[in-house]
Amino acid sequence: MPLFTRDGNRLIYQFDAEKLWAEPWGVNSLRIRSAKSAKMPGAAEDNEDWALLSPKPYVSEITINDDIAKIKNGKIELQITRYGVIKVFNDKGKLLLAEYMRIRKDITDSHTYSSLKIEAREFKPNIGGDFELTMRFESVSQDEKIYGMGQYQHPYLNLKGMELELAQRNTQASVPFAVSNLGYGFLWNNPAVGRVCFGRNITTWTAKSTKKLDYWVTAGDNPAEIIKTYASVTGTVPMMPDYAMGFWQCKLRYQTQEELLNIAKEYKKRELPISVIVVDFFHWPLQGEWKFDPVYWPNPDAMVRELKDMGIELMVSVWPTVDYKSENWNEMIENGYLIRTERGFRISLGVQGNTVYFDTTNPDARAYLWEKIKKNYYNKGIKIFWLDEAEPEYTVYDFDNYRYYLGPNIQIGNIYPVMYAKTLFDGMKAEGQEKIINLVRCAWAGSQHYGALVWSGDVYSSFESLRCQLPAGLNMGLAGIPWWTTDIGGFIGGNINDPHFHELFIRWFEWSCFCPVMRLHGDRAPKKPPIGMTGGALCSSGADNEVWSFSPEVYEICKKYLFLREKLKPYITIQMKEAHENGTPVMRPLFYDFPDDSAAWETEDEYMFGPDYLVAPVLYEGQTEREVYLPVDRSIEQTWTNMWTNETFNGGKRIIAAAPLETIPVFIRTKI
C-alpha cells in the first residue's frame, strides 16, 4: 500500500497504525487529522468537527512523489515526508510550522535523525480505548510571539515561553486558538483537558483523553486577515442589540422585586444612562426551578414591563444546577437529563442545597431546559441570560469516551460552556429571535457563534488583578471571542467605605467605558444578611453597588464616563457590526491595526478600541501619569489627539500623558 494517496481534495498519509488526513478547510487554511485506532479519520462515524463549521469547497493542489507529498490551498502549503515529518509554509516559501521529531528513520536528515526516539505525534493508550495525545512543533524562530488562547489570570499578552492549562476554571477560559507574528493562526481542535507549552525550543500540545489528533492552521499577511479567516470557519457573534452597548447595572444580589425596581427608578431620577439591570442567582425557589420565587418576586411580568417603559432590559441568572428537592428533579433524572459520576454519590455542587448539573451534551435535556426558560423568562420579555457555570466539587464526567474532569473551581469540561450557550441560542433562534446574548463565565472555540458574552469571572478587587484583566480581554478577542467584559471593581474584596478601593473602582470604571460591554458587578463588603428563611432568600447579599454607593467623588467621575459611554454608542455599533460580519475584535492590541510597526508588537499595556481610539488604562495605585506609545502607519498620514486636552501628536513616539484620578489617557486617531 502506498504511503501517500489522494482522495478528492484530501492528502492521505498512512504508515503502520497511523492514518493522517490533510485537507483544505476555508481560504488559505488546512485541517490535519491523525489517528491510531480502528476509527480512522474519514470513517463514516467520524463526523465530529468540534469548533469547525462546514467550509465552502476549496480546490487544493496536491503533488505526490516517492519521498514527499505536498498539499497547497491559497497562501498555505503543507509538506510531509515519507517518514511522516510535517512542515507548513506560506506562499512566499517562509517556514511557519515544523514538527519536532527526533527519530532514527531518515539518515539523510541531520536535523531529525536522532537516538532520542521522540515522535512528533505521540499516541499513548489509555485504559478504555482512547489515547493521551502529545503533539510537538519546533520553535522555528526565537523572535516568535504568540497571542490569543483565551483568558488566563496573568499579566502577559505575549504567550511565548509560557505554559497554559487547557481547561475551564472560574476566571480562566481556555480557547485554544493562537496567532503568531510569523504569519499563521493555529486552532487545537480538541476539547479534551490538556496543556500547551510555548517553549523556546518546542511547542507541545497535550490532550489527556482523545481519539485523534485534530488541528487547523491558516496563513495570512497580518493578524486581521488571520482572525477574519478563523472567524469564517468557527462562526461570528450575532449583531449585538443596541441596548447592550450601554451601561449594565448589577450586584450580588438584588434580593426582591421591590429593591431592583427602586434601583432602576433611582437611575432614572438622577437622569443617568442605564441599559440593562440584572437579577442574579437565587431569585428562584430552588435550584433547578427556572422561575422567580413568588414570595420575593410576586409579579415578574409587571416588573419587566415597568423596566421596559424606563428603557431598561432585564437580564436573569440561569444556573445549570438541579436540587434534589426541586420540582423538576424526578422528571429530569428519569429521562437522563442530569450528568453522572464515574464513582461516588451523584452531587455536583453543594451551595445552598445538594445539586447536580443538567447534561448539556444531551439534546433532549437542552430542549427541556429551553422550554422551562421560555415559559418563565423568555415569554415575559427577557432576552439576556447569565449562564453562570457554578463551582463544582470533584467528580469525573464521561461523554462518548471523552472524560471531563471536575476539580475545585473547574467547570464541566471544555465543551460544556459551548453547549450551555447553545441551549438558549438554538431555542431563541427557533422562536425567530436572532439577537442573542448569553453571559458565560467560560468559553471554547466557537462559543461566539452561540452569542456568548464572556466575563472574566470572580476576580479579586485589586490593582494586581486589574493588570491581569487587560491581557485577558485582548487575548480573548484574538482567540475569536469579541464579546468580553469584567466585573467593574473586581468581584470580591472591595469595601465600599475604603478610599483605597474607591481609587481602584474609579480606574476600573474608566477602563470599562472602553470595553466591549460596560458592566458593574461585585460582591461588596460589608455584606448584607439573608432576608428570609425560605427559597432563594436564604442567600445573603453584598453591599450596595450602584455608582452613588461609594463617595461623592466616585459618583461624579462615574457620571462622566456613563455619559461618555452613551456618546460612544454609535461608534461601538460600527465595531459590533465588524465583529458580527468579520470576527473583528472590538478591543485589540496595537499590532492588530499597526502590524508593520515593530514597537506596536512590544506594547502590552495599551490597546485600540476599534480603529480610532487608543486607550492607555491606569493600572497602578497612586499613578497620575503614564508613558503612552503612539503607533505609526507609514502608508498614510495620521495624527493622535488627546481626547481630554486636544493636544496633537505624530505617531511613532512615546509621550508622558497626564492621568489624574478623573482621567485615563485616550487618544483619537485622525487620518489626514
C-alpha positions in Angstrom: 0.0 0.0 0.0 1.5 3.4 -0.9 2.4 5.9 1.8 0.6 8.8 0.1 -2.7 8.7 -1.6 -5.2 11.3 -2.8 -8.9 11.3 -2.0 -10.5 14.2 -3.8 -9.1 17.4 -2.2 -7.5 15.4 0.7 -4.0 14.2 1.0 -3.7 11.0 3.0 -0.6 9.6 4.6 -0.6 6.1 6.1 2.2 4.3 7.9 1.9 1.4 10.3 -1.1 2.0 12.5 -1.4 5.8 11.8 -3.6 7.4 9.2 -3.3 11.1 8.6 -5.5 13.4 6.6 -4.7 17.0 5.4 -7.4 18.9 3.6 -8.4 22.5 2.7 -10.8 24.0 5.3 -11.5 27.6 4.5 -9.4 30.1 2.5 -5.6 29.8 2.9 -6.2 27.1 5.5 -5.7 23.3 6.1 -7.2 20.9 8.6 -5.0 18.0 9.8 -6.3 14.9 11.5 -4.5 11.8 12.6 -5.4 8.6 14.5 -4.0 5.3 15.6 -7.2 3.2 16.0 -9.8 1.3 14.1 -11.8 4.5 13.8 -9.6 6.4 11.3 -10.2 9.9 10.1 -12.7 9.9 7.3 -14.7 6.9 8.5 -18.4 7.2 8.4 -18.7 7.5 12.2 -16.1 10.3 12.3 -18.4 13.3 11.8 -17.3 15.5 14.8 -16.0 18.8 13.6 -15.9 20.3 17.1 -15.3 24.1 16.7 -15.2 24.0 12.9 -18.1 24.8 10.7 -18.5 23.1 7.3 -16.5 25.2 4.9 -17.1 26.2 1.3 -15.4 23.7 -1.1 -11.9 24.7 -1.9 -9.8 23.0 -4.5 -6.3 22.1 -3.3 -3.1 21.5 -5.2 -1.7 18.1 -4.3 1.6 16.6 -5.6 2.9 13.2 -4.6 6.4 11.9 -5.0 8.1 8.8 -3.6 9.7 10.7 -0.7 7.5 13.7 -0.1 3.9 14.9 -0.7 2.5 18.4 -0.7 -0.9 20.0 -0.4 -1.5 23.7 -1.1 -4.5 25.9 -0.5 -4.0 29.5 -1.4 -1.4 31.0 0.8 -0.6 27.8 2.8 1.3 24.7 1.8 1.9 21.5 3.9 4.7 19.1 3.1 5.0 15.6 4.6 8.0 13.3 4.1 7.8 9.5 3.7 8.9 9.3 7.4 5.9 11.4 8.5 7.6 14.7 9.2 5.3 17.7 8.5 6.3 21.3 7.7 4.0 24.2 6.8 4.9 27.1 4.6 3.3 30.3 3.4 3.1 31.2 -0.3 6.3 33.1 -0.1 8.2 30.0 1.0 8.5 31.1 4.6 8.5 28.2 7.2 5.6 28.7 9.6 5.5 25.4 11.5 7.7 22.3 11.6 7.0 19.2 13.6 9.6 18.3 16.3 10.6 14.8 15.6 13.8 13.1 16.7 13.9 9.5 15.5 16.1 7.0 13.7 14.4 6.9 10.3 15.8 9.3 7.8 19.6 9.1 7.9 19.9 11.8 5.3 18.2 14.4 7.5 20.8 15.5 10.1 18.1 17.7 11.8 15.6 15.0 12.7 17.8 11.9 12.8 18.5 11.2 16.5 18.8 8.5 19.1 16.2 10.3 21.3 13.4 8.5 19.6 10.8 11.3 20.1 7.8 11.3 17.9 6.1 14.5 16.8 2.6 12.9 17.1 2.6 10.6 20.1 -0.5 8.5 21.0 -0.2 6.9 24.4 -3.0 4.4 25.0 -5.3 4.9 28.0 -7.3 2.2 29.7 -10.6 2.2 28.0 -9.5 2.7 24.4 -8.7 6.3 24.0 -5.3 8.0 23.9 -3.2 10.6 25.8 -2.1 12.7 22.9 1.1 14.8 22.6 1.8 17.0 19.5 5.2 18.7 19.2 6.4 21.5 17.0 9.8 23.1 16.5 10.2 26.7 17.7 11.2 27.9 14.2 12.2 31.4 15.3 13.5 32.8 18.6 11.7 36.0 17.8 8.2 34.4 17.5 5.4 35.9 19.5 2.2 34.1 20.4 -1.2 35.6 21.2 -4.7 34.5 21.8 -5.6 31.3 23.6 -8.4 32.9 25.6 -8.4 34.2 29.1 -5.8 33.5 31.8 -5.1 35.2 35.0 -1.6 36.6 34.4 -0.3 40.0 33.2 1.3 38.8 29.9 0.0 39.5 26.4 2.7 37.6 24.6 2.4 33.9 25.5 5.8 32.7 24.1 7.7 30.9 26.9 4.5 30.2 28.8 2.7 27.0 29.8 -1.1 27.1 29.8 -3.7 24.6 31.1 -6.3 23.7 28.5 -9.3 23.6 30.9 -12.1 25.8 32.2 -11.9 27.4 35.6 -13.6 30.3 37.3 -11.6 33.3 35.8 -10.0 31.0 33.2 -11.4 30.4 29.7 -9.4 28.2 27.5 -9.9 29.0 23.8 -7.1 27.2 22.0 -6.6 29.4 19.0 -3.1 31.0 18.8 -2.0 33.9 16.5 1.7 34.1 15.6 3.7 37.1 14.4 5.3 34.7 11.9 2.0 34.9 9.9 -0.1 31.9 10.9 -3.1 31.0 13.1 -3.4 27.6 14.8 -6.5 26.0 16.3 -6.1 23.0 18.6 -9.4 21.5 17.6 -9.8 19.1 20.5 -12.0 19.8 23.6 -10.1 17.4 25.9 -8.5 18.7 29.0 -4.7 19.2 28.5 -1.9 21.6 28.3 0.2 23.7 25.9 3.7 24.9 26.4 5.0 27.6 24.0 8.7 26.8 24.8 11.8 28.4 23.4 12.7 25.1 21.8 9.5 23.2 21.4 5.8 24.0 21.4 4.0 21.0 23.0 0.2 20.4 22.9 -1.3 17.6 25.0 -4.8 16.1 25.5 -5.5 13.8 28.4 -8.0 11.7 26.6 -8.9 11.7 23.0 -9.5 9.5 19.9 -7.5 11.5 17.4 -5.3 14.5 16.6 -7.2 17.4 15.1 -5.8 20.8 14.3 -6.4 23.7 11.9 -3.9 26.1 10.6 -4.1 29.2 8.4 -1.6 31.6 6.8 -2.1 35.3 6.4 -0.2 38.5 5.8 -1.4 40.2 9.1 -3.3 39.4 12.3 -6.5 40.9 10.9 -6.5 38.6 7.9 -5.8 35.6 10.1 -8.6 36.3 12.5 -11.1 37.0 9.8 -10.3 33.6 8.2 -10.6 31.9 11.6 -14.0 33.6 12.2 -15.1 32.3 8.8 -14.6 28.7 9.9 -15.7 28.9 13.5 -18.5 31.5 13.3 -19.1 35.1 14.4 -21.1 36.7 17.1 -24.7 37.8 16.3 -25.2 41.5 15.9 -25.3 42.9 19.4 -28.6 44.8 20.1 -28.4 48.5 20.7 -29.3 48.3 24.4 -26.5 46.0 25.3 -23.9 48.6 24.2 -24.7 50.9 27.0 -24.2 50.5 30.8 -25.2 47.4 32.8 -26.0 47.6 36.5 -25.5 44.5 38.6 -24.6 43.5 42.1 -24.6 40.4 44.3 -27.5 40.4 44.7 -30.9 42.2 44.4 -33.0 40.3 46.9 -36.5 41.4 46.0 -38.5 42.8 43.1 -39.1 46.0 45.1 -35.4 46.5 45.6 -34.5 46.1 42.0 -37.2 48.4 40.8 -36.2 51.1 43.3 -32.6 51.0 41.9 -33.9 51.3 38.3 -36.1 54.3 39.3 -33.2 55.9 41.1 -31.1 55.8 37.9 -33.9 57.4 36.0 -34.5 60.0 38.8 -30.8 61.0 38.5 -31.1 61.0 34.7 -28.2 58.6 34.4 -27.8 56.3 31.3 -28.6 52.7 32.0 -29.3 49.9 29.5 -29.5 46.7 31.5 -30.2 45.7 35.1 -29.5 42.2 36.4 -31.3 39.7 38.6 -28.5 37.5 39.9 -28.7 34.0 41.3 -31.1 32.6 43.9 -34.1 34.6 42.7 -35.7 31.1 42.3 -37.4 28.9 45.0 -34.9 26.1 44.5 -32.1 25.4 42.0 -33.5 23.6 39.0 -36.7 25.6 39.2 -36.1 28.1 36.5 -38.6 30.8 37.6 -39.0 33.7 40.0 -39.7 32.9 43.7 -43.3 34.3 44.1 -42.6 35.3 47.7 -40.0 37.8 46.8 -40.7 38.4 43.1 -44.5 38.4 43.1 -45.2 39.9 39.7 -42.3 39.5 37.3 -44.5 40.2 34.2 -45.3 43.7 35.6 -41.7 44.2 36.6 -40.3 43.5 33.1 -43.0 45.8 31.6 -42.1 48.6 34.0 -38.4 48.3 33.3 -39.0 48.4 29.6 -41.1 51.5 30.0 -38.0 53.0 31.6 -35.9 51.9 28.6 -34.1 49.2 30.7 -33.7 45.5 29.7 -33.7 42.7 32.4 -31.1 40.0 32.5 -31.5 36.9 34.7 -29.1 34.4 36.0 -29.8 30.8 34.9 -27.8 28.2 36.8 -27.3 24.7 35.4 -27.8 23.0 38.8 -30.8 21.0 39.9 -31.6 20.5 43.6 -32.7 17.0 44.8 -35.8 18.8 46.3 -36.6 20.6 43.0 -40.0 20.2 41.4 -38.2 19.0 38.3 -35.8 16.6 39.9 -37.7 13.3 39.4 -38.6 14.1 35.8 -35.0 15.0 34.9 -33.4 12.1 36.5 -35.9 9.6 35.0 -35.2 11.0 31.5 -31.4 11.0 31.8 -31.1 14.8 31.8 -28.6 15.0 34.6 -24.8 14.3 34.5 -23.5 11.1 36.1 -20.4 10.4 38.2 -17.9 7.7 37.4 -17.9 6.8 41.1 -19.3 8.1 44.4 -22.5 9.9 45.2 -24.1 12.0 42.5 -23.6 15.6 43.7 -22.0 18.3 41.5 -22.4 21.3 43.8 -23.2 21.8 47.5 -24.1 25.5 47.5 -27.5 26.2 49.1 -28.5 22.6 48.6 -27.4 19.3 47.1 -27.4 19.7 43.4 -26.5 18.0 40.1 -25.8 19.7 36.7 -28.1 19.1 33.8 -26.5 17.3 30.9 -25.8 20.0 28.2 -24.5 17.3 25.8 -27.9 15.7 25.7 -30.1 17.5 23.0 -33.3 16.4 24.8 -32.0 17.9 28.1 -31.2 21.1 26.2 -34.7 21.2 24.7 -36.3 20.5 28.2 -34.4 23.4 29.8 -35.3 25.8 26.9 -39.0 25.1 27.4 -38.7 26.0 31.1 -36.7 29.1 30.4 -39.1 30.0 27.5 -42.1 29.8 29.7 -40.8 31.6 32.8 -38.4 34.1 31.3 -38.4 34.5 27.6 -42.2 34.8 27.2 -42.0 37.6 29.8 -39.8 39.6 27.5 -36.4 38.7 29.0 -33.8 38.1 26.2 -30.5 38.3 28.1 -29.3 35.3 30.1 -26.5 34.9 32.6 -25.4 31.3 32.1 -23.4 31.0 35.3 -21.3 27.8 35.4 -21.0 27.4 39.2 -18.1 25.8 41.0 -18.5 22.1 41.3 -16.8 19.7 43.7 -14.5 17.0 42.4 -16.0 14.4 40.1 -15.5 12.9 36.6 -17.9 13.2 33.7 -17.7 10.8 30.8 -19.3 11.7 27.5 -18.8 9.5 24.4 -15.5 8.3 26.0 -14.3 11.9 26.4 -13.7 12.4 30.0 -14.4 15.8 31.6 -12.6 16.3 34.9 -14.0 18.4 37.6 -11.9 19.7 40.4 -12.1 22.7 42.8 -13.4 25.6 40.7 -13.1 23.6 37.4 -16.0 23.9 35.1 -17.6 20.9 33.3 -15.1 20.2 30.6 -14.1 22.5 27.7 -17.2 21.6 25.6 -19.6 22.5 28.4 -19.9 26.3 28.1 -20.4 26.0 24.3 -23.2 23.5 24.7 -24.7 25.6 27.5 -24.9 28.7 25.4 -26.2 26.6 22.5 -29.2 25.5 24.7 -30.6 29.0 24.7 -29.2 30.1 21.3 -31.0 27.3 19.4 -34.2 27.8 21.4 -34.3 31.5 20.8 -33.4 31.1 17.1 -36.3 28.7 16.7 -38.5 31.4 18.1 -37.3 33.8 15.5 -35.1 35.8 17.9 -31.7 36.5 16.3 -30.2 38.9 18.8 -28.9 36.6 21.4 -26.8 37.4 24.5 -25.6 34.6 26.8 -23.3 35.9 29.5 -20.9 33.0 30.4 -18.0 32.5 32.7 -16.1 30.3 30.3 -16.0 29.6 26.6 -14.3 27.5 24.0 -13.5 27.9 20.3 -16.8 28.5 18.5 -18.7 29.8 21.6 -19.0 33.2 19.9 -21.3 31.6 17.3 -23.8 31.0 20.1 -24.0 34.6 21.3 -21.5 34.1 24.1 -20.5 37.2 26.0 -17.7 36.1 28.3 -16.8 37.8 31.5 -13.6 37.2 33.4 -15.2 35.5 36.4 -14.9 36.2 40.1 -11.7 38.2 40.0 -10.3 39.8 43.1 -10.6 43.6 43.8 -7.0 44.7 43.5 -4.7 46.6 41.1 -2.8 43.3 40.6 -6.0 41.7 39.4 -6.8 44.6 37.2 -3.5 44.3 35.5 -4.4 40.7 34.6 -7.7 41.7 33.0 -6.3 43.8 30.2 -4.3 40.9 28.5 -7.2 38.6 29.3 -9.6 40.7 27.3 -7.1 41.3 24.4 -6.2 37.7 24.1 -9.9 36.7 24.2 -10.6 38.9 21.2 -7.6 37.5 19.3 -9.0 34.0 20.1 -12.2 34.8 18.3 -14.4 36.0 21.3 -15.1 39.7 20.6 -17.9 40.0 23.3 -16.0 40.3 26.6 -16.3 42.1 29.9 -15.2 42.2 33.5 -16.8 42.9 36.9 -16.1 46.6 37.3 -14.1 47.0 40.5 -13.5 43.2 40.7 -15.9 40.7 42.1 -14.8 40.3 45.7 -12.5 42.0 48.2 -13.8 45.6 47.9 -15.3 47.5 50.8 -17.5 50.4 49.7 -16.2 52.6 52.6 -12.5 52.1 51.8 -10.8 55.0 50.0 -8.2 52.6 48.5 -11.0 50.6 46.9 -12.5 53.9 45.7 -9.4 54.6 43.6 -9.4 51.0 42.2 -13.1 51.2 41.4 -12.6 54.5 39.6 -9.7 53.2 37.5 -11.7 50.0 36.6 -14.8 52.0 35.8 -12.8 54.4 33.5 -11.3 51.5 31.6 -14.6 49.6 31.3 -16.0 52.6 29.4 -13.8 51.4 26.6 -14.5 47.6 26.8 -17.0 45.8 24.5 -19.5 45.6 27.4 -19.6 48.0 30.4 -20.9 46.1 33.3 -20.8 47.0 37.0 -20.9 43.9 39.3 -19.4 42.8 42.6 -19.9 41.2 46.0 -19.1 44.2 48.1 -18.4 44.5 51.8 -19.9 44.9 54.3 -22.2 42.0 53.5 -26.0 42.1 53.9 -27.7 39.1 55.7 -30.3 36.9 54.3 -33.8 38.4 54.3 -35.8 35.2 54.9 -35.8 31.5 55.7 -37.3 30.1 52.5 -36.2 29.7 48.9 -33.5 32.0 47.5 -33.9 34.4 50.4 -31.6 32.1 52.4 -28.7 33.5 50.2 -27.1 36.7 51.5 -26.2 39.8 49.5 -23.3 42.1 49.1 -23.3 45.8 50.0 -24.8 48.5 47.7 -23.0 48.6 44.4 -24.5 51.5 42.4 -22.5 54.4 41.1 -23.7 56.6 44.0 -22.9 54.0 46.7 -19.2 55.0 47.4 -18.5 58.7 47.7 -19.4 62.0 46.0 -16.1 62.0 44.2 -16.6 58.5 42.9 -20.1 59.4 41.8 -19.1 62.4 39.8 -16.3 60.5 37.9 -18.7 57.6 37.2 -21.3 60.1 35.8 -18.7 61.5 33.4 -17.9 58.0 32.0 -21.6 56.9 31.9 -22.4 59.8 29.6 -19.2 59.2 27.6 -20.2 55.6 27.0 -23.6 56.8 25.8 -22.0 59.2 23.4 -19.8 56.4 22.1 -22.7 54.0 21.2 -22.9 54.9 17.5 -19.1 54.2 17.2 -19.5 51.0 19.2 -22.3 49.9 17.0 -20.0 50.1 14.0 -17.4 47.9 15.8 -20.1 45.4 16.8 -21.1 45.2 13.1 -17.5 44.4 12.2 -17.4 41.7 14.9 -20.6 40.2 13.6 -19.5 40.2 9.9 -15.8 39.5 10.2 -15.0 38.4 13.7 -13.0 41.6 14.3 -12.1 42.1 18.0 -13.7 45.3 19.4 -10.7 45.8 21.7 -7.3 44.6 20.3 -3.6 45.1 20.8 -1.8 47.9 18.9 -0.3 45.4 16.4 -3.7 44.4 15.1 -4.1 47.9 13.4 -0.4 48.6 13.1 1.2 45.3 12.1 4.2 47.0 10.4 5.2 49.0 13.5 7.6 46.8 15.4 7.1 48.9 18.6 3.4 48.1 18.5 4.2 44.4 18.9 6.2 45.2 22.1 3.5 47.3 23.7 1.2 45.3 26.1 -0.4 47.8 28.5 -2.5 49.9 26.0 -4.8 48.9 23.2 -7.1 50.0 20.3 -10.8 50.3 21.0 -11.9 49.9 17.4 -9.6 51.5 14.8 -9.8 55.1 16.1 -9.4 55.1 19.9 -6.1 54.3 21.7 -6.7 53.6 25.4 -4.0 53.5 28.0 -5.6 52.3 31.3 -4.1 53.3 34.6 -3.1 50.0 36.2 -1.2 51.0 39.3 -2.3 52.6 42.6 -1.4 56.2 43.0 -0.4 56.6 39.4 -1.3 60.1 38.0 0.7 60.0 34.7 2.0 57.2 32.4 4.0 56.6 29.3 2.0 56.1 26.1 3.3 54.8 22.8 1.5 56.3 19.8 1.9 53.8 16.9 2.6 54.8 13.3 1.2 53.7 10.0 3.7 54.8 7.4 1.3 54.1 4.5 -0.9 57.1 5.4 -0.6 60.4 7.2 -2.2 60.4 10.6 -2.1 62.2 14.0 -3.1 61.4 17.5 -5.2 63.8 19.5 -5.5 63.6 23.3 -9.3 63.3 24.0 -9.1 65.5 27.1 -6.6 68.2 26.2 -6.9 68.3 22.4 -3.1 68.1 22.1 -2.0 66.6 18.8 1.0 64.3 18.3 2.6 62.4 15.4 2.8 58.7 15.6 6.0 56.6 16.2 6.8 58.2 19.5 6.4 57.8 23.3 5.0 60.6 25.4 4.1 61.1 29.0 0.4 61.6 29.4 -1.3 63.1 32.4 -3.7 60.7 34.2 -5.3 62.5 37.2 -7.8 60.4 39.1 -10.7 61.5 36.9 -9.0 60.7 33.6 -7.3 57.8 31.8 -5.2 58.6 28.7 -7.3 58.2 25.5 -6.0 59.3 22.1 -8.1 59.7 18.9 -6.6 58.6 15.6 -7.1 61.1 12.8 -6.2 60.2 9.2 -5.1 63.3 7.2 
